[in-house]
């Protein structure tokens, strides 16, 4: 009996052995959805650029506080990374968004593309540090913060902000990181959960993990 029990237990798959291996190769649906996210985000980027001047004027009471607006250009990479969950997704979606906003027309011209690449890398590096296997809220917040660090360094080094005093630049940098954490990290994570509940992400791990659980919790008790 002891031998038979051992045999049965050895034949029973454990969660670790039955779990499907992660596939990091991009599918056609990944490219299509990431492109759609990038294009839609690019239109929002463009609109956010129009609102930047009046909004920054409202924050002028504290020099550097306009960095809080930076997150409006950072969410595409985090959102794409959380949904696609493949290497390069954050950079791809952020760059597509930057290109779209640039083509529509922004006051920053070609530099928009350069900023998009670096901001996307800021989020991408965080996701890579977790080996593209952890998609919890904390990681999303860190990815947003990473993008915020990227834009903070760019803006305070290669724009007119570079000529300002260290206090102004410090406030701007911290504000950009906070903005990236909240607007790009938190809101993107909430957006993924919301989309998962609708079933729109059923072909992605993000939808399969969040959708059924959330729908079950939302059903009334029998």
N, C-alpha and C positions, 0 to 999 in steps of 0.2 A: 504494500500500500504506500509506503514511504517513497519507493522508487516511482510509482505511477503518479503520485502527487507532484513529485519533482518534474516528471516529464510534462505533465499538464501545465505546471506553472512556467516551464521554460518555453512552451509553445504559445502561451498567452502573450500577445503583443502588449508592451508597455507604452505609455504615452510618448516616451522619448523615441522608441523604435518605430511607432506607427505614424509619427508626425512627418508630413511631407517636407522634403528639403526645399529651402528657399531658392527660387529661380530669379537671378538678378539680370537675366537677359531681357532686353526690351521687346515687348510684343507690339503689333501694329496698333492695338487699342490703346496701349500706353502712349505711343507717339501722338495719336489723334487726340486723346483726352488732354495730354500735357499741352498740346498746341492750342486747344480750345481755351484752357485755363490761361495760357499766356496771352492770347489775343484779347480775351475778355478783361484780363487784368491790365493790359496795355491801355485800353480805353479808359479804365478807372484811373490809371497813372496820369493820363493826359488831363482828365478832369481835375484830378488832385493838383496838378501843376497850375491850372487856372485859379484854383482856390488858394494856392500857397501865399500869394502876396497879401490878400486881405486877412487871411488867418494869421500870418506871421505878424502883421501889424497889431493884431489884438494881443499878441504875446510879448510885445515890445517893452512892457513894463519891467521885465527882467531880461537883461541882455543874454542871449544864447538860448533862451527858452524855446525859440522856434524849432529847435531840434526835436521837439515833441511831435512835429509834423512829419518827420522822416519816415516813420513806419508806414505811411500811406503809399510809399514806393517799395516796400520790402516784402509785402505779404505773398506775392506771386511765387517766389522761390520756396517759401515754407509750405504754402498750400500745395504746390506741385509735388514737393518732396514727401509730404504726409500721405498724399493720395497714391502716387505712382510707386513709391517705395523702391526705387531702383537707383543705382549710382548715376549721377549726372542730372537727375530730375529737377533738383532745386536750381541748378545753373541754367538748365534748358528753359524752364518756364519763366524765370526772371529775365533772361536775355530776350526771349520772344516778346515779353511784355514791354521791355525797354525799346526794342525795335519798333513795335507797333506805335507806342507813344511818340517816338521820334519821327516816324513817318507821318503821323497825323499832324505833328507840329508842336514842338515845345521850345521854350526860350533858351534851353540849354544845348540844343542841337546835338552834334555827334557825341559829345561827352556823355549823353544819356546812355549810350551803348556801353561805354567804358564802365560807368557806374553800375550798370546792370550786371556786367560780368563779375565785378568784384563783390557786389552785394549778394549775388547768387552763390559765389564761392564761400562767403561768410556763413551762410546757412548750410551749404553742402558739407563743409568741413566738420560741422557739429554732428550731422547725421552720419558721416563716415566714421567719426570717433566711436559711435555706438554700433558700427558695423552694419548699418541699415537693418537693424533687428529690433530696435526699441522705439516705439511710437507713442509713448505716454506723454502726458501733459508736460512733464518736466523737460523732456527732450525738445518738444515743440517750443517751449519758452526759451530754451538755450539756443535753438536754431534762430529764433527771432532776434535774440540778443546778439548772436554772431553776425547776423546781417546788420544790426545796429552798430556794432563795433566797426564793421567795414565802412559803412557810410559816414560814421563819425570821423574816422581817420582820413577818409578821402576829402570830406568837406573842410576839415580844419587844416589840411595840408596843401591841397591843390586848388582851392577857391579863394575868394576874397576874404574868407574867414581866417586864412593863414596869417594875415597881417594884423589881426586883432590881438589884444592882450591875452595872457594865459588864462585868466579868470573867465573871460568870455568863452574861450574855446573849451575850457573844462566843463562849463555849464552846458554848452551845446553838445559836447560828446556824451555826457551822462544822459542828457535828455534824449539823444538819438538812440542810445542803448535801451532806455526805458520804453521809448516808443516802439522800437523793434520787438521788444519782449511782449508788449501788450497788443499792439495793432497787428503785428505780423505773426507772433507766436500764439498768443491766447485766442485771438479771433479766428485764425486759420484752423486751430485745433477744434474750436467750437463749430466752425463751418463744415469740417469733415464729418463730425458727429451728426450734424443736422442733415447733410446730404445722405449719410448712411441710413438714417431713419426712413428716408423717402424711397430707398432702393436704387437710387441713381448710381451707387457705387458697387452694385452687386457683382461686377466682374473684377473687383479689386479686393485685396485682403482687408483694406480699410473698411469696406462695406460689409464684408462677411463677418468681421469681428464685432463691429458695433451695431449693425442693423438688427439682427434677430434678437439680441439681448435687450436693446432699447425698446423694440416693438413689444416684446413679451412683458416688460415691466410696465408699459403703458396700457396694456389690456386690463379691463376690469376683472376683479376676482369673480369666479363663478359661484 
